[in-house]
């Protein structure tokens, strides 16, 4: 039977519902979707660039709590409230994955929690030695 471990990260915003920051299953880390919420204040940041940056920083904190990093990410899904924000989101996203970026799907969503402009989830591979 494959081991399943729930991850809670002190450096990420508290969950706004009944879900975990991430779940480690075997050699994979599956993160919950992260919006651009500042973990200190609990408030959603203003603007697509700031929200994208914070969402990815939140994912990095969660991956770190699970023993990984952004370098382990193999797949992301990006949800945008407005596809017109794609170029600005993409520019910030590229700062976090400058070489050999993970596979990615980007979709438009009718609405996101807290009125967010972007939400990002990730799957990371963490080979256990």
Secondary structure, DSSP 8 states (H G I E B T S, - for coil): ---EEEE--TTS---SSS--SEEEETTEEEE--EESB-TTT--B-SSHHHHHHHHHHHHHHHHHHTT--GGGEEEEEEEES-GGGHHHHHHHHHHH--SS--EEEEEE-S--GGG-SEEEEEEEE----
